[in-house]
Amino acid sequence: MVIDARPQGQANKWIRKMEEHRNLAVIKFSDADYMQVIEKAVETGRPVLLENVGEELETPLDPLLAKQIFQQGEAFD
């Protein structure tokens, strides 16, 4: 059994265990459909774990992180 002693590895394992019953989606920026997965997760309330994130986040995530999400012209917070 390999134990990941890095804090991010421990956090990854903990999040996976805590959210496995809610159908956790695990994605990376290198996945071709990562934005579609995130959009669907926001719509349905499904948890998403975005792995291998560097110092800078992708620009398409800015509205999501700023909570500027709209549905039929109305914002929800």
DSSP file (Angstrom, degrees, kcal/mol; ACC not computed):
  #  RESIDUE AA STRUCTURE BP1 BP2  ACC     N-H-->O    O-->H-N    N-H-->O    O-->H-N    TCO  KAPPA ALPHA  PHI   PSI    X-CA   Y-CA   Z-CA
    1    1 A M              0   0    0      0, 0.0     2,-0.5     0, 0.0     0, 0.0   0.000 360.0 360.0 360.0 128.9    0.0    0.0    0.0
    2    2 A V        -     0   0    0      2,-0.0     2,-0.5     0, 0.0     0, 0.0  -0.831 360.0-156.8 -97.5 129.6    1.4    3.4   -1.0
    3    3 A I        -     0   0    0     -2,-0.5     2,-0.8     2,-0.0     7,-0.1  -0.927  10.6-141.2-108.8 126.0    0.7    6.3    1.3
    4    4 A D        -     0   0    0     -2,-0.5     9,-0.1     1,-0.2    -2,-0.0  -0.771  17.3-175.9 -87.8 110.5    0.8    9.8   -0.2
    5    5 A A        +     0   0    0     -2,-0.8    -1,-0.2     4,-0.1     3,-0.0   0.563  49.7 106.8 -85.5  -9.1    2.4   12.0    2.5
    6    6 A R  S  > S-     0   0    0      1,-0.1     4,-2.3     2,-0.0     3,-0.3  -0.482  76.0-128.6 -69.9 139.5    1.9   15.2    0.5
    7    7 A P  H  > S+     0   0    0      0, 0.0     4,-2.5     0, 0.0     5,-0.2   0.887 109.3  51.4 -55.9 -40.1   -0.8   17.4    1.9
    8    8 A Q  H  > S+     0   0    0      1,-0.2     4,-2.3     2,-0.2     5,-0.1   0.853 109.0  51.1 -68.3 -32.2   -2.5   17.7   -1.5
    9    9 A G  H  > S+     0   0    0     -3,-0.3     4,-2.1     2,-0.2    -1,-0.2   0.889 110.9  47.9 -68.6 -39.4   -2.5   14.0   -1.9
   10   10 A Q  H  X S+     0   0    0     -4,-2.3     4,-2.3     2,-0.2    -2,-0.2   0.904 112.7  48.6 -66.6 -41.2   -4.1   13.5    1.5
   11   11 A A  H  X S+     0   0    0     -4,-2.5     4,-2.8    -5,-0.2     5,-0.2   0.903 109.7  52.7 -65.0 -41.2   -6.7   16.1    0.7
   12   12 A N  H  X S+     0   0    0     -4,-2.3     4,-2.4     1,-0.2    -2,-0.2   0.933 111.2  46.2 -59.1 -47.5   -7.5   14.5   -2.7
   13   13 A K  H  X S+     0   0    0     -4,-2.1     4,-2.1     2,-0.2    -1,-0.2   0.902 113.1  49.6 -62.8 -42.2   -8.0   11.1   -1.0
   14   14 A W  H  X S+     0   0    0     -4,-2.3     4,-2.7     2,-0.2    -2,-0.2   0.925 111.6  48.0 -64.6 -45.8  -10.2   12.7    1.7
   15   15 A I  H  X S+     0   0    0     -4,-2.8     4,-2.1     1,-0.2    -2,-0.2   0.923 110.7  51.8 -62.0 -44.9  -12.4   14.6   -0.8
   16   16 A R  H  X S+     0   0    0     -4,-2.4     4,-0.8    -5,-0.2    -1,-0.2   0.911 113.2  44.9 -57.6 -43.1  -12.8   11.5   -2.9
   17   17 A K  H  < S+     0   0    0     -4,-2.1     3,-0.5     1,-0.2     4,-0.3   0.913 114.0  48.6 -68.2 -42.7  -13.9    9.4    0.1
   18   18 A M  H  < S+     0   0    0     -4,-2.7     3,-0.2     1,-0.2    -1,-0.2   0.813 121.2  34.5 -68.0 -30.6  -16.3   12.2    1.4
   19   19 A E  H ><>S+     0   0    0     -4,-2.1     3,-1.5    -5,-0.2     5,-0.9   0.368  84.3 100.7-108.8   3.9  -18.0   12.7   -1.9
   20   20 A E  G ><5S+     0   0    0     -4,-0.8     3,-1.3    -3,-0.5    -1,-0.1   0.844  81.4  56.1 -60.9 -32.8  -18.0    9.2   -3.5
   21   21 A H  G 3 5S+     0   0    0     -4,-0.3    -1,-0.3     1,-0.3    -2,-0.1   0.665 103.6  55.5 -73.2 -14.9  -21.7    8.7   -2.5
   22   22 A R  G < 5S-     0   0    0     -3,-1.5    -1,-0.3    -4,-0.0    -2,-0.2   0.185 121.0-104.3-101.8  15.2  -22.6   11.9   -4.4
   23   23 A N  T < 5 -     0   0    0     -3,-1.3    -3,-0.2     1,-0.1    -2,-0.1   0.954  43.5-149.7  64.5  53.6  -21.1   10.7   -7.7
   24   24 A L      < -     0   0    0     -5,-0.9     2,-0.5    -8,-0.2    24,-0.2  -0.279   0.2-143.2 -56.6 130.8  -18.0   12.9   -7.5
   25   25 A A  E     -a   48   0A   0     22,-2.2    24,-3.0    12,-0.1     2,-0.6  -0.883  11.6-160.1 -96.6 126.7  -16.6   13.9  -10.9
   26   26 A V  E     +a   49   0A   0     -2,-0.5     2,-0.3    22,-0.2    24,-0.2  -0.942  23.1 162.7-110.5 119.5  -12.8   14.0  -11.0
   27   27 A I  E     -a   50   0A   0     22,-2.7    24,-3.2    -2,-0.6     2,-0.3  -0.846  26.2-152.4-134.0 166.5  -11.4   16.1  -13.9
   28   28 A K  E >   -a   51   0A   0     -2,-0.3     3,-1.7    22,-0.2     6,-0.2  -0.932  34.4-113.0-132.9 157.6   -8.2   17.8  -15.1
   29   29 A F  T 3  S+     0   0    0     22,-0.6     5,-0.2    -2,-0.3     6,-0.1   0.773 116.3  64.6 -61.1 -24.1   -7.7   20.9  -17.3
   30   30 A S  T 3  S+     0   0    0      4,-0.1     2,-0.3     3,-0.1    -1,-0.3   0.642  78.1 102.9 -75.5 -13.1   -6.2   18.5  -19.8
   31   31 A D  S X  S-     0   0    0     -3,-1.7     3,-1.4     1,-0.1     4,-0.2  -0.537  73.8-137.5 -70.0 132.8   -9.5   16.7  -20.2
   32   32 A A  T 3  S+     0   0    0     -2,-0.3     3,-0.3     1,-0.3    -1,-0.1   0.818 100.7  39.9 -61.7 -32.1  -11.2   17.8  -23.5
   33   33 A D  T 3> S+     0   0    0      1,-0.2     4,-2.2     2,-0.1    -1,-0.3   0.069  74.4 121.3-107.6  24.2  -14.6   18.1  -21.9
   34   34 A Y  H <> S+     0   0    0     -3,-1.4     4,-2.1     1,-0.2    -1,-0.2   0.866  76.1  50.4 -60.5 -37.0  -13.7   19.6  -18.5
   35   35 A M  H  > S+     0   0    0     -3,-0.3     4,-2.7    -4,-0.2    -1,-0.2   0.886 109.3  51.1 -68.4 -37.5  -15.9   22.7  -19.0
   36   36 A Q  H  > S+     0   0    0      2,-0.2     4,-2.4    -3,-0.2     5,-0.2   0.900 110.1  50.3 -64.3 -39.8  -18.9   20.6  -20.0
   37   37 A V  H  X S+     0   0    0     -4,-2.2     4,-2.2     2,-0.2    -2,-0.2   0.923 112.7  46.3 -63.3 -44.3  -18.4   18.5  -16.8
   38   38 A I  H  X S+     0   0    0     -4,-2.1     4,-2.4     2,-0.2    -2,-0.2   0.921 112.0  50.6 -65.4 -44.3  -18.2   21.6  -14.7
   39   39 A E  H  X S+     0   0    0     -4,-2.7     4,-2.0     1,-0.2    -2,-0.2   0.928 112.4  46.3 -59.5 -46.0  -21.3   23.2  -16.3
   40   40 A K  H  X S+     0   0    0     -4,-2.4     4,-2.2     1,-0.2     6,-0.3   0.886 111.0  53.2 -65.0 -38.2  -23.4   20.1  -15.8
   41   41 A A  H  X>S+     0   0    0     -4,-2.2     4,-2.2     1,-0.2     5,-1.0   0.898 108.1  50.0 -64.2 -40.5  -22.2   19.8  -12.2
   42   42 A V  H  <5S+     0   0    0     -4,-2.4    -1,-0.2     1,-0.2    -2,-0.2   0.909 112.4  48.4 -63.5 -41.4  -23.2   23.4  -11.5
   43   43 A E  H  <5S+     0   0    0     -4,-2.0    -2,-0.2    -5,-0.2    -1,-0.2   0.871 123.2  31.1 -65.4 -37.8  -26.7   22.7  -13.0
   44   44 A T  H  <5S-     0   0    0     -4,-2.2    -2,-0.2    -5,-0.1    -1,-0.2   0.560 104.5-116.8-102.5 -10.3  -27.2   19.5  -11.0
   45   45 A G  T  <5 +     0   0    0     -4,-2.2    -3,-0.2     1,-0.3    -4,-0.1   0.655  59.1 154.7  81.9  15.2  -25.3   20.2   -7.8
   46   46 A R      < -     0   0    0     -5,-1.0    -1,-0.3    -6,-0.3     2,-0.1  -0.571  45.3-115.6 -77.1 137.1  -22.8   17.4   -8.4
   47   47 A P        -     0   0    0      0, 0.0   -22,-2.2     0, 0.0     2,-0.4  -0.444  29.2-161.2 -73.9 148.3  -19.4   17.8   -6.7
   48   48 A V  E     -a   25   0A   0    -24,-0.2     2,-0.6    -2,-0.1   -22,-0.2  -0.995  10.9-157.5-131.7 135.3  -16.3   18.2   -8.9
   49   49 A L  E     -a   26   0A   0    -24,-3.0   -22,-2.7    -2,-0.4     2,-0.7  -0.962  10.5-159.4-111.2 115.1  -12.7   17.7   -8.0
   50   50 A L  E     -a   27   0A   0     -2,-0.6     3,-0.3   -24,-0.2   -22,-0.2  -0.856  17.4-160.2 -97.8 112.1  -10.4   19.6  -10.4
   51   51 A E  E     +a   28   0A   0    -24,-3.2   -22,-0.6    -2,-0.7    -2,-0.0  -0.470  58.9  23.7 -94.5 161.8   -6.9   18.0  -10.1
   52   52 A N  S    S+     0   0    0      1,-0.2     2,-0.4    -2,-0.1    -1,-0.2   0.868  73.4 172.7  56.2  45.1   -3.5   19.2  -11.1
   53   53 A V        -     0   0    0     -3,-0.3    -1,-0.2     1,-0.1     4,-0.1  -0.705  13.0-160.0 -84.7 131.6   -4.3   22.9  -10.8
   54   54 A G        -     0   0    0      2,-0.5    -1,-0.1    -2,-0.4    -2,-0.0   0.061  42.6 -70.6 -91.2-155.4   -1.3   25.2  -11.1
   55   55 A E  S    S+     0   0    0      1,-0.0     2,-0.4     2,-0.0    -2,-0.1   0.837 118.1  50.9 -69.5 -34.9   -0.8   28.8  -10.0
   56   56 A E  S    S-     0   0    0      0, 0.0    -2,-0.5     0, 0.0     2,-0.2  -0.867  75.6-144.2-110.3 138.6   -3.2   30.2  -12.6
   57   57 A L        -     0   0    0     -2,-0.4     2,-0.1    -4,-0.1     5,-0.1  -0.664  34.7 -90.7 -95.6 157.1   -6.7   29.0  -13.3
   58   58 A E    >   -     0   0    0     -2,-0.2     3,-1.7     1,-0.1     4,-0.3  -0.391  33.5-122.8 -65.8 141.3   -8.3   28.8  -16.8
   59   59 A T  G >  S+     0   0    0      1,-0.3     3,-2.0     2,-0.2    -1,-0.1   0.832 105.9  66.5 -56.5 -39.1  -10.1   32.0  -17.8
   60   60 A P  G 3  S+     0   0    0      0, 0.0     4,-0.4     0, 0.0    -1,-0.3   0.704  95.1  60.6 -60.4 -15.5  -13.5   30.2  -18.5
   61   61 A L  G <> S+     0   0    0     -3,-1.7     4,-2.5     1,-0.2     5,-0.3   0.612  78.7  90.6 -84.9 -11.4  -13.7   29.5  -14.7
   62   62 A D  H <> S+     0   0    0     -3,-2.0     4,-1.9    -4,-0.3     6,-0.2   0.903  85.9  47.5 -53.4 -50.4  -13.7   33.2  -13.7
   63   63 A P  H  4>S+     0   0    0      0, 0.0     5,-3.2     0, 0.0    -1,-0.2   0.893 113.2  49.8 -60.7 -37.6  -17.5   33.7  -13.8
   64   64 A L  H >45S+     0   0    0     -4,-0.4     3,-1.3     3,-0.2    -2,-0.2   0.932 112.0  46.4 -65.0 -45.5  -18.0   30.6  -11.8
   65   65 A L  H 3<5S+     0   0    0     -4,-2.5    -1,-0.2     1,-0.3    -3,-0.2   0.784 112.6  50.4 -69.2 -26.9  -15.4   31.6   -9.1
   66   66 A A  T 3<5S-     0   0    0     -4,-1.9    -1,-0.3    -5,-0.3    -2,-0.2   0.376 113.9-120.5 -88.9   4.0  -17.0   35.1   -9.0
   67   67 A K  T < 5 +     0   0    0     -3,-1.3     2,-1.0     1,-0.2    -3,-0.2   0.821  65.5 144.4  58.9  34.9  -20.4   33.5   -8.5
   68   68 A Q      < +     0   0    0     -5,-3.2     2,-0.5    -6,-0.2    -1,-0.2  -0.574  20.7 147.3 -99.3  68.0  -21.7   35.2  -11.7
   69   69 A I        -     0   0    0     -2,-1.0     7,-1.6     7,-0.5     2,-0.4  -0.899  25.6-169.3-110.0 130.5  -23.9   32.3  -12.8
   70   70 A F  E     -B   75   0B   0     -2,-0.5     2,-0.4     5,-0.2     5,-0.2  -0.914  14.6-173.1-124.3 146.0  -27.1   33.0  -14.6
   71   71 A Q  E >  S-B   74   0B   0      3,-2.7     3,-1.9    -2,-0.4    -2,-0.0  -0.964  80.1 -18.7-136.5 120.3  -30.1   30.9  -15.6
   72   72 A Q  T 3  S-     0   0    0     -2,-0.4     3,-0.1     1,-0.3    -1,-0.0   0.867 128.1 -51.5  50.8  42.1  -32.8   32.4  -17.8
   73   73 A G  T 3  S+     0   0    0      1,-0.2     2,-0.4     0, 0.0    -1,-0.3   0.390 118.0 104.3  83.9  -4.5  -31.6   36.0  -17.0
   74   74 A E  E <   -B   71   0B   0     -3,-1.9    -3,-2.7     2,-0.0     2,-0.3  -0.910  62.7-135.9-114.4 139.6  -31.6   35.6  -13.2
   75   75 A A  E     -B   70   0B   0     -2,-0.4     2,-0.4    -5,-0.2    -5,-0.2  -0.622  12.7-157.7 -88.0 147.9  -28.6   35.2  -11.1
   76   76 A F              0   0    0     -7,-1.6    -7,-0.5    -2,-0.3    -2,-0.0  -0.995 360.0 360.0-125.7 140.7  -28.3   32.7   -8.3
   77   77 A D              0   0    0     -2,-0.4    -1,-0.1    -9,-0.1    -9,-0.0   0.385 360.0 360.0-106.6 360.0  -25.9   33.0   -5.4
